[in-house]
């Protein structure tokens, strides 16, 4: 089965807790890349990229991450077939 590369933008409830949020998300998915993105007015988001099975469904992963304490909102920004 092929892999897909998924990029999510995770908005925290508190921008100072991005490191703890990244650690919690790392327990749900194997993070390939993570970076902070300035949104404006002191608001930051965590942009993460991870690989998953093509048939696994991104919605379930998105729901698990949204349920993490400290997460305000999750947006899927891209889903592409991964070149491994």
PDB file of N, CA, C and O in Angstrom:
ATOM      1  N   UNK A   1       0.846  -1.177   0.000  1.00  0.00           N
ATOM      2  CA  UNK A   1       0.000   0.000   0.000  1.00  0.00           C
ATOM      3  C   UNK A   1       0.894   1.243   0.000  1.00  0.00           C
ATOM      4  O   UNK A   1       1.933   1.273   0.659  1.00  0.00           O
ATOM      5  N   UNK A   2       0.486   2.240  -0.728  1.00  0.00           N
ATOM      6  CA  UNK A   2       1.253   3.472  -0.839  1.00  0.00           C
ATOM      7  C   UNK A   2       1.105   4.314   0.434  1.00  0.00           C
ATOM      8  O   UNK A   2       0.169   4.139   1.214  1.00  0.00           O
ATOM      9  N   UNK A   3       2.028   5.203   0.609  1.00  0.00           N
ATOM     10  CA  UNK A   3       1.986   6.144   1.731  1.00  0.00           C
ATOM     11  C   UNK A   3       1.563   7.515   1.211  1.00  0.00           C
ATOM     12  O   UNK A   3       1.794   7.851   0.049  1.00  0.00           O
ATOM     13  N   UNK A   4       0.949   8.290   2.077  1.00  0.00           N
ATOM     14  CA  UNK A   4       0.621   9.669   1.756  1.00  0.00           C
ATOM     15  C   UNK A   4       1.278  10.587   2.771  1.00  0.00           C
ATOM     16  O   UNK A   4       1.433  10.244   3.943  1.00  0.00           O
ATOM     17  N   UNK A   5       1.658  11.753   2.293  1.00  0.00           N
ATOM     18  CA  UNK A   5       2.234  12.788   3.140  1.00  0.00           C
ATOM     19  C   UNK A   5       1.111  13.755   3.484  1.00  0.00           C
ATOM     20  O   UNK A   5       0.460  14.311   2.599  1.00  0.00           O
ATOM     21  N   UNK A   6       0.893  13.947   4.776  1.00  0.00           N
ATOM     22  CA  UNK A   6      -0.191  14.807   5.250  1.00  0.00           C
ATOM     23  C   UNK A   6       0.420  15.993   5.984  1.00  0.00           C
ATOM     24  O   UNK A   6       1.307  15.829   6.822  1.00  0.00           O
ATOM     25  N   UNK A   7      -0.059  17.180   5.664  1.00  0.00           N
ATOM     26  CA  UNK A   7       0.368  18.389   6.373  1.00  0.00           C
ATOM     27  C   UNK A   7      -0.839  18.976   7.083  1.00  0.00           C
ATOM     28  O   UNK A   7      -1.886  19.210   6.479  1.00  0.00           O
ATOM     29  N   UNK A   8      -0.669  19.208   8.378  1.00  0.00           N
ATOM     30  CA  UNK A   8      -1.725  19.788   9.210  1.00  0.00           C
ATOM     31  C   UNK A   8      -1.250  21.099   9.809  1.00  0.00           C
ATOM     32  O   UNK A   8      -0.069  21.269  10.114  1.00  0.00           O
ATOM     33  N   UNK A   9      -2.168  22.004   9.969  1.00  0.00           N
ATOM     34  CA  UNK A   9      -1.900  23.235  10.712  1.00  0.00           C
ATOM     35  C   UNK A   9      -2.696  23.130  12.006  1.00  0.00           C
ATOM     36  O   UNK A   9      -3.925  23.057  11.988  1.00  0.00           O
ATOM     37  N   UNK A  10      -1.989  23.124  13.118  1.00  0.00           N
ATOM     38  CA  UNK A  10      -2.612  22.944  14.426  1.00  0.00           C
ATOM     39  C   UNK A  10      -2.539  24.272  15.181  1.00  0.00           C
ATOM     40  O   UNK A  10      -1.458  24.811  15.420  1.00  0.00           O
ATOM     41  N   UNK A  11      -3.698  24.778  15.544  1.00  0.00           N
ATOM     42  CA  UNK A  11      -3.780  26.028  16.285  1.00  0.00           C
ATOM     43  C   UNK A  11      -3.918  25.712  17.772  1.00  0.00           C
ATOM     44  O   UNK A  11      -4.856  25.020  18.170  1.00  0.00           O
ATOM     45  N   UNK A  12      -2.999  26.208  18.597  1.00  0.00           N
ATOM     46  CA  UNK A  12      -3.077  25.941  20.033  1.00  0.00           C
ATOM     47  C   UNK A  12      -4.008  26.923  20.738  1.00  0.00           C
ATOM     48  O   UNK A  12      -4.270  28.023  20.250  1.00  0.00           O
ATOM     49  N   UNK A  13      -4.494  26.497  21.889  1.00  0.00           N
ATOM     50  CA  UNK A  13      -5.268  27.418  22.727  1.00  0.00           C
ATOM     51  C   UNK A  13      -4.355  28.471  23.325  1.00  0.00           C
ATOM     52  O   UNK A  13      -4.762  29.616  23.521  1.00  0.00           O
ATOM     53  N   UNK A  14      -3.099  28.076  23.619  1.00  0.00           N
ATOM     54  CA  UNK A  14      -2.102  28.973  24.202  1.00  0.00           C
ATOM     55  C   UNK A  14      -0.814  28.860  23.384  1.00  0.00           C
ATOM     56  O   UNK A  14      -0.194  27.797  23.370  1.00  0.00           O
ATOM     57  N   UNK A  15      -0.399  29.931  22.703  1.00  0.00           N
ATOM     58  CA  UNK A  15       0.786  29.868  21.849  1.00  0.00           C
ATOM     59  C   UNK A  15       2.084  29.528  22.594  1.00  0.00           C
ATOM     60  O   UNK A  15       3.061  29.120  21.965  1.00  0.00           O
ATOM     61  N   UNK A  16       2.108  29.686  23.903  1.00  0.00           N
ATOM     62  CA  UNK A  16       3.331  29.377  24.647  1.00  0.00           C
ATOM     63  C   UNK A  16       3.509  27.877  24.866  1.00  0.00           C
ATOM     64  O   UNK A  16       4.565  27.443  25.328  1.00  0.00           O
ATOM     65  N   UNK A  17       2.496  27.084  24.542  1.00  0.00           N
ATOM     66  CA  UNK A  17       2.566  25.650  24.782  1.00  0.00           C
ATOM     67  C   UNK A  17       2.848  24.828  23.534  1.00  0.00           C
ATOM     68  O   UNK A  17       2.452  23.664  23.470  1.00  0.00           O
ATOM     69  N   UNK A  18       3.520  25.399  22.542  1.00  0.00           N
ATOM     70  CA  UNK A  18       3.745  24.689  21.289  1.00  0.00           C
ATOM     71  C   UNK A  18       4.649  23.468  21.450  1.00  0.00           C
ATOM     72  O   UNK A  18       4.429  22.456  20.785  1.00  0.00           O
ATOM     73  N   UNK A  19       5.664  23.541  22.321  1.00  0.00           N
ATOM     74  CA  UNK A  19       6.562  22.395  22.498  1.00  0.00           C
ATOM     75  C   UNK A  19       5.826  21.207  23.104  1.00  0.00           C
ATOM     76  O   UNK A  19       6.006  20.072  22.664  1.00  0.00           O
ATOM     77  N   UNK A  20       5.008  21.462  24.101  1.00  0.00           N
ATOM     78  CA  UNK A  20       4.228  20.388  24.732  1.00  0.00           C
ATOM     79  C   UNK A  20       3.211  19.826  23.749  1.00  0.00           C
ATOM     80  O   UNK A  20       2.950  18.623  23.736  1.00  0.00           O
ATOM     81  N   UNK A  21       2.644  20.691  22.934  1.00  0.00           N
ATOM     82  CA  UNK A  21       1.673  20.265  21.936  1.00  0.00           C
ATOM     83  C   UNK A  21       2.339  19.374  20.885  1.00  0.00           C
ATOM     84  O   UNK A  21       1.774  18.363  20.468  1.00  0.00           O
ATOM     85  N   UNK A  22       3.527  19.753  20.470  1.00  0.00           N
ATOM     86  CA  UNK A  22       4.275  18.938  19.500  1.00  0.00           C
ATOM     87  C   UNK A  22       4.563  17.553  20.079  1.00  0.00           C
ATOM     88  O   UNK A  22       4.433  16.550  19.378  1.00  0.00           O
ATOM     89  N   UNK A  23       4.944  17.494  21.327  1.00  0.00           N
ATOM     90  CA  UNK A  23       5.225  16.213  21.981  1.00  0.00           C
ATOM     91  C   UNK A  23       3.971  15.346  22.042  1.00  0.00           C
ATOM     92  O   UNK A  23       4.042  14.139  21.811  1.00  0.00           O
ATOM     93  N   UNK A  24       2.835  15.946  22.350  1.00  0.00           N
ATOM     94  CA  UNK A  24       1.583  15.197  22.422  1.00  0.00           C
ATOM     95  C   UNK A  24       1.159  14.685  21.046  1.00  0.00           C
ATOM     96  O   UNK A  24       0.663  13.565  20.924  1.00  0.00           O
ATOM     97  N   UNK A  25       1.349  15.494  20.022  1.00  0.00           N
ATOM     98  CA  UNK A  25       1.011  15.079  18.659  1.00  0.00           C
ATOM     99  C   UNK A  25       1.947  13.959  18.213  1.00  0.00           C
ATOM    100  O   UNK A  25       1.541  13.061  17.475  1.00  0.00           O
ATOM    101  N   UNK A  26       3.197  14.014  18.660  1.00  0.00           N
ATOM    102  CA  UNK A  26       4.173  12.971  18.336  1.00  0.00           C
ATOM    103  C   UNK A  26       3.788  11.606  18.877  1.00  0.00           C
ATOM    104  O   UNK A  26       4.291  10.589  18.400  1.00  0.00           O
ATOM    105  N   UNK A  27       2.910  11.566  19.861  1.00  0.00           N
ATOM    106  CA  UNK A  27       2.414  10.289  20.384  1.00  0.00           C
ATOM    107  C   UNK A  27       1.304   9.714  19.505  1.00  0.00           C
ATOM    108  O   UNK A  27       0.995   8.526  19.588  1.00  0.00           O
ATOM    109  N   UNK A  28       0.703  10.563  18.659  1.00  0.00           N
ATOM    110  CA  UNK A  28      -0.380  10.132  17.773  1.00  0.00           C
ATOM    111  C   UNK A  28       0.160   9.745  16.396  1.00  0.00           C
ATOM    112  O   UNK A  28      -0.269   8.747  15.817  1.00  0.00           O
ATOM    113  N   UNK A  29       1.104  10.538  15.871  1.00  0.00           N
ATOM    114  CA  UNK A  29       1.683  10.293  14.548  1.00  0.00           C
ATOM    115  C   UNK A  29       3.198  10.412  14.628  1.00  0.00           C
ATOM    116  O   UNK A  29       3.740  11.013  15.555  1.00  0.00           O
ATOM    117  N   UNK A  30       3.867   9.836  13.652  1.00  0.00           N
ATOM    118  CA  UNK A  30       5.321   9.945  13.541  1.00  0.00           C
ATOM    119  C   UNK A  30       5.630  11.206  12.733  1.00  0.00           C
ATOM    120  O   UNK A  30       5.582  11.191  11.503  1.00  0.00           O
ATOM    121  N   UNK A  31       5.945  12.288  13.429  1.00  0.00           N
ATOM    122  CA  UNK A  31       6.158  13.586  12.789  1.00  0.00           C
ATOM    123  C   UNK A  31       7.435  13.550  11.950  1.00  0.00           C
ATOM    124  O   UNK A  31       8.507  13.210  12.451  1.00  0.00           O
ATOM    125  N   UNK A  32       7.310  13.902  10.678  1.00  0.00           N
ATOM    126  CA  UNK A  32       8.447  13.987   9.772  1.00  0.00           C
ATOM    127  C   UNK A  32       9.074  15.379   9.816  1.00  0.00           C
ATOM    128  O   UNK A  32      10.290  15.535   9.704  1.00  0.00           O
ATOM    129  N   UNK A  33       8.223  16.378   9.981  1.00  0.00           N
ATOM    130  CA  UNK A  33       8.681  17.768  10.000  1.00  0.00           C
ATOM    131  C   UNK A  33       7.699  18.589  10.832  1.00  0.00           C
ATOM    132  O   UNK A  33       6.491  18.358  10.780  1.00  0.00           O
ATOM    133  N   UNK A  34       8.212  19.534  11.587  1.00  0.00           N
ATOM    134  CA  UNK A  34       7.362  20.428  12.369  1.00  0.00           C
ATOM    135  C   UNK A  34       7.986  21.812  12.400  1.00  0.00           C
ATOM    136  O   UNK A  34       9.198  21.956  12.562  1.00  0.00           O
ATOM    137  N   UNK A  35       7.153  22.821  12.243  1.00  0.00           N
ATOM    138  CA  UNK A  35       7.648  24.194  12.327  1.00  0.00           C
ATOM    139  C   UNK A  35       6.542  25.092  12.859  1.00  0.00           C
ATOM    140  O   UNK A  35       5.356  24.784  12.744  1.00  0.00           O
ATOM    141  N   UNK A  36       6.952  26.190  13.434  1.00  0.00           N
ATOM    142  CA  UNK A  36       6.005  27.178  13.935  1.00  0.00           C
ATOM    143  C   UNK A  36       5.734  28.188  12.828  1.00  0.00           C
ATOM    144  O   UNK A  36       6.629  28.559  12.069  1.00  0.00           O
ATOM    145  N   UNK A  37       4.494  28.617  12.755  1.00  0.00           N
ATOM    146  CA  UNK A  37       4.112  29.618  11.753  1.00  0.00           C
ATOM    147  C   UNK A  37       3.419  30.770  12.456  1.00  0.00           C
ATOM    148  O   UNK A  37       2.454  30.565  13.192  1.00  0.00           O
ATOM    149  N   UNK A  38       3.908  31.985  12.230  1.00  0.00           N
ATOM    150  CA  UNK A  38       3.270  33.170  12.784  1.00  0.00           C
ATOM    151  C   UNK A  38       2.007  33.468  11.993  1.00  0.00           C
ATOM    152  O   UNK A  38       2.035  33.580  10.768  1.00  0.00           O
ATOM    153  N   UNK A  39       0.915  33.594  12.704  1.00  0.00           N
ATOM    154  CA  UNK A  39      -0.362  33.901  12.066  1.00  0.00           C
ATOM    155  C   UNK A  39      -0.606  35.407  12.123  1.00  0.00           C
ATOM    156  O   UNK A  39      -1.115  35.991  11.166  1.00  0.00           O
ATOM    157  N   UNK A  40      -0.250  36.026  13.225  1.00  0.00           N
ATOM    158  CA  UNK A  40      -0.426  37.464  13.409  1.00  0.00           C
ATOM    159  C   UNK A  40      -0.933  37.767  14.794  1.00  0.00           C
ATOM    160  O   UNK A  40      -1.604  36.945  15.417  1.00  0.00           O
ATOM    161  N   UNK A  41      -0.610  38.953  15.275  1.00  0.00           N
ATOM    162  CA  UNK A  41      -1.049  39.424  16.586  1.00  0.00           C
ATOM    163  C   UNK A  41      -0.652  38.474  17.705  1.00  0.00           C
ATOM    164  O   UNK A  41      -1.400  38.303  18.667  1.00  0.00           O
ATOM    165  N   UNK A  42       0.516  37.854  17.589  1.00  0.00           N
ATOM    166  CA  UNK A  42       1.014  36.954  18.618  1.00  0.00           C
ATOM    167  C   UNK A  42       0.484  35.535  18.530  1.00  0.00           C
ATOM    168  O   UNK A  42       0.851  34.682  19.338  1.00  0.00           O
ATOM    169  N   UNK A  43      -0.371  35.279  17.561  1.00  0.00           N
ATOM    170  CA  UNK A  43      -0.935  33.951  17.382  1.00  0.00           C
ATOM    171  C   UNK A  43       0.014  33.125  16.525  1.00  0.00           C
ATOM    172  O   UNK A  43       0.488  33.588  15.487  1.00  0.00           O
ATOM    173  N   UNK A  44       0.290  31.894  16.966  1.00  0.00           N
ATOM    174  CA  UNK A  44       1.157  30.989  16.230  1.00  0.00           C
ATOM    175  C   UNK A  44       0.436  29.672  16.017  1.00  0.00           C
ATOM    176  O   UNK A  44      -0.443  29.294  16.792  1.00  0.00           O
ATOM    177  N   UNK A  45       0.821  28.981  14.958  1.00  0.00           N
ATOM    178  CA  UNK A  45       0.286  27.652  14.682  1.00  0.00           C
ATOM    179  C   UNK A  45       1.464  26.708  14.518  1.00  0.00           C
ATOM    180  O   UNK A  45       2.579  27.133  14.216  1.00  0.00           O
ATOM    181  N   UNK A  46       1.212  25.453  14.716  1.00  0.00           N
ATOM    182  CA  UNK A  46       2.216  24.415  14.525  1.00  0.00           C
ATOM    183  C   UNK A  46       1.867  23.692  13.230  1.00  0.00           C
ATOM    184  O   UNK A  46       0.786  23.117  13.104  1.00  0.00           O
ATOM    185  N   UNK A  47       2.786  23.724  12.271  1.00  0.00           N
ATOM    186  CA  UNK A  47       2.583  23.045  10.995  1.00  0.00           C
ATOM    187  C   UNK A  47       3.374  21.743  11.057  1.00  0.00           C
ATOM    188  O   UNK A  47       4.596  21.754  11.208  1.00  0.00           O
ATOM    189  N   UNK A  48       2.670  20.629  10.939  1.00  0.00           N
ATOM    190  CA  UNK A  48       3.338  19.328  11.026  1.00  0.00           C
ATOM    191  C   UNK A  48       3.094  18.531   9.754  1.00  0.00           C
ATOM    192  O   UNK A  48       2.050  18.647   9.111  1.00  0.00           O
ATOM    193  N   UNK A  49       4.084  17.720   9.411  1.00  0.00           N
ATOM    194  CA  UNK A  49       3.970  16.824   8.261  1.00  0.00           C
ATOM    195  C   UNK A  49       4.298  15.422   8.742  1.00  0.00           C
ATOM    196  O   UNK A  49       5.261  15.219   9.481  1.00  0.00           O
ATOM    197  N   UNK A  50       3.492  14.457   8.320  1.00  0.00           N
ATOM    198  CA  UNK A  50       3.712  13.063   8.695  1.00  0.00           C
ATOM    199  C   UNK A  50       3.273  12.161   7.555  1.00  0.00           C
ATOM    200  O   UNK A  50       2.560  12.594   6.650  1.00  0.00           O
ATOM    201  N   UNK A  51       3.696  10.915   7.600  1.00  0.00           N
ATOM    202  CA  UNK A  51       3.317   9.914   6.609  1.00  0.00           C
ATOM    203  C   UNK A  51       2.311   8.958   7.225  1.00  0.00           C
ATOM    204  O   UNK A  51       2.382   8.643   8.413  1.00  0.00           O
ATOM    205  N   UNK A  52       1.367   8.496   6.401  1.00  0.00           N
ATOM    206  CA  UNK A  52       0.398   7.505   6.836  1.00  0.00           C
ATOM    207  C   UNK A  52       0.037   6.631   5.639  1.00  0.00           C
ATOM    208  O   UNK A  52       0.342   6.977   4.497  1.00  0.00           O
ATOM    209  N   UNK A  53      -0.609   5.503   5.901  1.00  0.00           N
ATOM    210  CA  UNK A  53      -1.043   4.627   4.820  1.00  0.00           C
ATOM    211  C   UNK A  53      -2.143   5.304   4.010  1.00  0.00           C
ATOM    212  O   UNK A  53      -2.979   6.035   4.543  1.00  0.00           O
ATOM    213  N   UNK A  54      -2.116   5.042   2.725  1.00  0.00           N
ATOM    214  CA  UNK A  54      -3.071   5.676   1.817  1.00  0.00           C
ATOM    215  C   UNK A  54      -4.519   5.352   2.181  1.00  0.00           C
ATOM    216  O   UNK A  54      -5.387   6.221   2.092  1.00  0.00           O
ATOM    217  N   UNK A  55      -4.782   4.137   2.581  1.00  0.00           N
ATOM    218  CA  UNK A  55      -6.152   3.740   2.898  1.00  0.00           C
ATOM    219  C   UNK A  55      -6.554   4.010   4.330  1.00  0.00           C
ATOM    220  O   UNK A  55      -7.687   3.723   4.717  1.00  0.00           O
ATOM    221  N   UNK A  56      -5.640   4.562   5.134  1.00  0.00           N
ATOM    222  CA  UNK A  56      -5.901   4.738   6.557  1.00  0.00           C
ATOM    223  C   UNK A  56      -6.885   5.825   6.906  1.00  0.00           C
ATOM    224  O   UNK A  56      -7.508   5.774   7.967  1.00  0.00           O
ATOM    225  N   UNK A  57      -7.041   6.801   6.049  1.00  0.00           N
ATOM    226  CA  UNK A  57      -7.966   7.894   6.328  1.00  0.00           C
ATOM    227  C   UNK A  57      -7.360   8.953   7.215  1.00  0.00           C
ATOM    228  O   UNK A  57      -6.851   8.658   8.296  1.00  0.00           O
ATOM    229  N   UNK A  58      -7.416  10.165   6.762  1.00  0.00           N
ATOM    230  CA  UNK A  58      -6.836  11.291   7.488  1.00  0.00           C
ATOM    231  C   UNK A  58      -7.803  11.828   8.533  1.00  0.00           C
ATOM    232  O   UNK A  58      -7.378  12.413   9.529  1.00  0.00           O
ATOM    233  N   UNK A  59      -9.092  11.634   8.316  1.00  0.00           N
ATOM    234  CA  UNK A  59     -10.098  12.184   9.229  1.00  0.00           C
ATOM    235  C   UNK A  59      -9.938  11.666  10.657  1.00  0.00           C
ATOM    236  O   UNK A  59     -10.063  12.430  11.614  1.00  0.00           O
ATOM    237  N   UNK A  60      -9.663  10.379  10.800  1.00  0.00           N
ATOM    238  CA  UNK A  60      -9.515   9.799  12.141  1.00  0.00           C
ATOM    239  C   UNK A  60      -8.308  10.392  12.858  1.00  0.00           C
ATOM    240  O   UNK A  60      -8.363  10.666  14.057  1.00  0.00           O
ATOM    241  N   UNK A  61      -7.224  10.588  12.123  1.00  0.00           N
ATOM    242  CA  UNK A  61      -6.022  11.184  12.722  1.00  0.00           C
ATOM    243  C   UNK A  61      -6.298  12.632  13.099  1.00  0.00           C
ATOM    244  O   UNK A  61      -5.897  13.085  14.171  1.00  0.00           O
ATOM    245  N   UNK A  62      -6.977  13.353  12.229  1.00  0.00           N
ATOM    246  CA  UNK A  62      -7.320  14.753  12.506  1.00  0.00           C
ATOM    247  C   UNK A  62      -8.163  14.847  13.778  1.00  0.00           C
ATOM    248  O   UNK A  62      -7.948  15.740  14.598  1.00  0.00           O
ATOM    249  N   UNK A  63      -9.115  13.938  13.947  1.00  0.00           N
ATOM    250  CA  UNK A  63      -9.966  13.942  15.142  1.00  0.00           C
ATOM    251  C   UNK A  63      -9.163  13.644  16.405  1.00  0.00           C
ATOM    252  O   UNK A  63      -9.398  14.259  17.445  1.00  0.00           O
ATOM    253  N   UNK A  64      -8.208  12.698  16.323  1.00  0.00           N
ATOM    254  CA  UNK A  64      -7.369  12.380  17.485  1.00  0.00           C
ATOM    255  C   UNK A  64      -6.537  13.584  17.895  1.00  0.00           C
ATOM    256  O   UNK A  64      -6.400  13.869  19.085  1.00  0.00           O
ATOM    257  N   UNK A  65      -5.981  14.293  16.918  1.00  0.00           N
ATOM    258  CA  UNK A  65      -5.159  15.464  17.233  1.00  0.00           C
ATOM    259  C   UNK A  65      -6.035  16.589  17.779  1.00  0.00           C
ATOM    260  O   UNK A  65      -5.629  17.289  18.706  1.00  0.00           O
ATOM    261  N   UNK A  66      -7.217  16.770  17.222  1.00  0.00           N
ATOM    262  CA  UNK A  66      -8.132  17.813  17.702  1.00  0.00           C
ATOM    263  C   UNK A  66      -8.573  17.556  19.142  1.00  0.00           C
ATOM    264  O   UNK A  66      -8.917  18.491  19.865  1.00  0.00           O
ATOM    265  N   UNK A  67      -8.564  16.285  19.557  1.00  0.00           N
ATOM    266  CA  UNK A  67      -8.992  15.927  20.911  1.00  0.00           C
ATOM    267  C   UNK A  67      -7.889  16.125  21.951  1.00  0.00           C
ATOM    268  O   UNK A  67      -8.151  16.010  23.148  1.00  0.00           O
ATOM    269  N   UNK A  68      -6.673  16.418  21.521  1.00  0.00           N
ATOM    270  CA  UNK A  68      -5.566  16.643  22.454  1.00  0.00           C
ATOM    271  C   UNK A  68      -5.820  17.923  23.242  1.00  0.00           C
ATOM    272  O   UNK A  68      -6.216  18.948  22.687  1.00  0.00           O
ATOM    273  N   UNK A  69      -5.585  17.839  24.540  1.00  0.00           N
ATOM    274  CA  UNK A  69      -5.760  19.022  25.388  1.00  0.00           C
ATOM    275  C   UNK A  69      -4.815  20.130  24.934  1.00  0.00           C
ATOM    276  O   UNK A  69      -3.620  19.899  24.748  1.00  0.00           O
ATOM    277  N   UNK A  70      -5.353  21.323  24.758  1.00  0.00           N
ATOM    278  CA  UNK A  70      -4.556  22.469  24.339  1.00  0.00           C
ATOM    279  C   UNK A  70      -4.678  22.782  22.853  1.00  0.00           C
ATOM    280  O   UNK A  70      -4.150  23.792  22.390  1.00  0.00           O
ATOM    281  N   UNK A  71      -5.367  21.928  22.102  1.00  0.00           N
ATOM    282  CA  UNK A  71      -5.571  22.176  20.673  1.00  0.00           C
ATOM    283  C   UNK A  71      -6.880  22.937  20.492  1.00  0.00           C
ATOM    284  O   UNK A  71      -7.932  22.515  20.973  1.00  0.00           O
ATOM    285  N   UNK A  72      -6.798  24.054  19.796  1.00  0.00           N
ATOM    286  CA  UNK A  72      -7.982  24.852  19.510  1.00  0.00           C
ATOM    287  C   UNK A  72      -8.644  24.413  18.208  1.00  0.00           C
ATOM    288  O   UNK A  72      -9.865  24.270  18.137  1.00  0.00           O
ATOM    289  N   UNK A  73      -7.814  24.198  17.169  1.00  0.00           N
ATOM    290  CA  UNK A  73      -8.348  23.864  15.853  1.00  0.00           C
ATOM    291  C   UNK A  73      -7.288  23.132  15.048  1.00  0.00           C
ATOM    292  O   UNK A  73      -6.094  23.344  15.258  1.00  0.00           O
ATOM    293  N   UNK A  74      -7.716  22.265  14.121  1.00  0.00           N
ATOM    294  CA  UNK A  74      -6.816  21.536  13.235  1.00  0.00           C
ATOM    295  C   UNK A  74      -7.315  21.698  11.807  1.00  0.00           C
ATOM    296  O   UNK A  74      -8.503  21.521  11.536  1.00  0.00           O
ATOM    297  N   UNK A  75      -6.402  22.035  10.886  1.00  0.00           N
ATOM    298  CA  UNK A  75      -6.741  22.146   9.476  1.00  0.00           C
ATOM    299  C   UNK A  75      -5.811  21.244   8.674  1.00  0.00           C
ATOM    300  O   UNK A  75      -4.595  21.283   8.861  1.00  0.00           O
ATOM    301  N   UNK A  76      -6.371  20.437   7.789  1.00  0.00           N
ATOM    302  CA  UNK A  76      -5.553  19.664   6.854  1.00  0.00           C
ATOM    303  C   UNK A  76      -5.232  20.626   5.711  1.00  0.00           C
ATOM    304  O   UNK A  76      -6.134  21.141   5.050  1.00  0.00           O
ATOM    305  N   UNK A  77      -3.934  20.863   5.486  1.00  0.00           N
ATOM    306  CA  UNK A  77      -3.543  21.787   4.430  1.00  0.00           C
ATOM    307  C   UNK A  77      -3.120  21.088   3.150  1.00  0.00           C
ATOM    308  O   UNK A  77      -3.211  21.667   2.068  1.00  0.00           O
ATOM    309  N   UNK A  78      -2.648  19.821   3.266  1.00  0.00           N
ATOM    310  CA  UNK A  78      -2.337  19.077   2.050  1.00  0.00           C
ATOM    311  C   UNK A  78      -2.255  17.585   2.342  1.00  0.00           C
ATOM    312  O   UNK A  78      -1.882  17.155   3.434  1.00  0.00           O
ATOM    313  N   UNK A  79      -2.618  16.814   1.322  1.00  0.00           N
ATOM    314  CA  UNK A  79      -2.499  15.363   1.344  1.00  0.00           C
ATOM    315  C   UNK A  79      -1.961  14.974  -0.030  1.00  0.00           C
ATOM    316  O   UNK A  79      -2.644  15.150  -1.039  1.00  0.00           O
ATOM    317  N   UNK A  80      -0.749  14.450  -0.070  1.00  0.00           N
ATOM    318  CA  UNK A  80      -0.101  14.092  -1.326  1.00  0.00           C
ATOM    319  C   UNK A  80       0.463  12.697  -1.235  1.00  0.00           C
ATOM    320  O   UNK A  80       0.852  12.251  -0.155  1.00  0.00           O
ATOM    321  N   UNK A  81       0.513  12.007  -2.344  1.00  0.00           N
ATOM    322  CA  UNK A  81       1.154  10.695  -2.373  1.00  0.00           C
ATOM    323  C   UNK A  81       2.640  10.891  -2.109  1.00  0.00           C
ATOM    324  O   UNK A  81       3.288  11.722  -2.744  1.00  0.00           O
ATOM    325  N   UNK A  82       3.165  10.132  -1.183  1.00  0.00           N
ATOM    326  CA  UNK A  82       4.565  10.273  -0.767  1.00  0.00           C
ATOM    327  C   UNK A  82       5.480   9.517  -1.705  1.00  0.00           C
ATOM    328  O   UNK A  82       5.159   8.421  -2.164  1.00  0.00           O
ATOM    329  N   UNK A  83       6.626  10.117  -1.985  1.00  0.00           N
ATOM    330  CA  UNK A  83       7.659   9.463  -2.775  1.00  0.00           C
ATOM    331  C   UNK A  83       8.703   8.937  -1.807  1.00  0.00           C
ATOM    332  O   UNK A  83       9.490   9.698  -1.242  1.00  0.00           O
ATOM    333  N   UNK A  84       8.697   7.631  -1.627  1.00  0.00           N
ATOM    334  CA  UNK A  84       9.618   7.025  -0.664  1.00  0.00           C
ATOM    335  C   UNK A  84      10.730   6.319  -1.394  1.00  0.00           C
ATOM    336  O   UNK A  84      11.615   5.742  -0.762  1.00  0.00           O
TER     337      UNK A  84
END
